[in-house]
């Protein structure tokens, strides 16, 4: 999966309304990753998840 696909999946997962309260309460990337795994379509490995987060942070700067 390329970085654009990873970012796309992450964007949708991180904006999932059903998980909003849990995501707001998460205190680490590990917690966020665990919460996102509740979604059927979230299939990223931890490494892909971390790459995607880093890419999104770099774009935001």
C-alpha positions as CSV (number, residue, x, y, z in Angstrom):
1,X,0.0,0.0,0.0
2,X,1.4,3.4,-0.9
3,X,1.6,6.4,1.4
4,X,-1.4,8.1,-0.3
5,X,-3.6,5.1,0.3
6,X,-2.4,4.9,3.9
7,X,-3.2,8.6,4.5
8,X,-6.6,8.2,2.8
9,X,-7.5,5.3,5.1
10,X,-6.2,7.1,8.2
11,X,-8.1,10.3,7.4
12,X,-11.4,8.4,7.1
13,X,-10.7,6.3,10.2
14,X,-9.6,9.3,12.3
15,X,-12.8,11.2,11.4
16,X,-15.2,8.3,12.1
17,X,-17.9,9.8,14.2
18,X,-18.7,6.5,16.0
19,X,-15.1,6.5,17.4
20,X,-14.8,10.3,18.1
21,X,-15.2,10.1,21.9
22,X,-12.7,7.2,22.2
23,X,-10.2,8.9,20.0
24,X,-10.4,12.1,21.9
25,X,-9.6,10.2,25.1
26,X,-6.7,8.3,23.7
27,X,-3.3,9.2,25.1
28,X,-0.9,7.5,22.8
29,X,-0.6,6.3,19.2
30,X,-0.8,2.7,20.4
31,X,-4.2,3.5,22.0
32,X,-5.4,5.2,18.8
33,X,-4.2,2.3,16.7
34,X,-6.1,-0.1,18.9
35,X,-9.3,1.9,18.6
36,X,-9.1,2.2,14.8
37,X,-8.7,-1.6,14.6
38,X,-12.4,-1.8,15.6
39,X,-13.3,-0.5,12.1
40,X,-13.8,-3.3,9.5
41,X,-12.0,-1.4,6.8
42,X,-8.9,-0.4,8.9
43,X,-6.3,-2.9,7.8
44,X,-3.0,-0.9,8.3
45,X,-0.1,-2.5,10.2
46,X,1.3,-0.6,13.1
47,X,4.2,0.4,10.8
48,X,1.9,1.7,8.1
49,X,-0.1,3.6,10.7
50,X,3.0,5.3,12.0
51,X,4.2,6.2,8.5
52,X,0.8,7.7,7.7
53,X,0.7,9.7,10.9
54,X,4.2,11.0,10.2
55,X,3.2,11.9,6.6
56,X,0.1,13.7,7.8
57,X,2.1,15.6,10.5
58,X,4.7,16.7,7.9
59,X,2.0,18.0,5.6
60,X,0.4,20.0,8.4
61,X,3.7,21.8,9.1
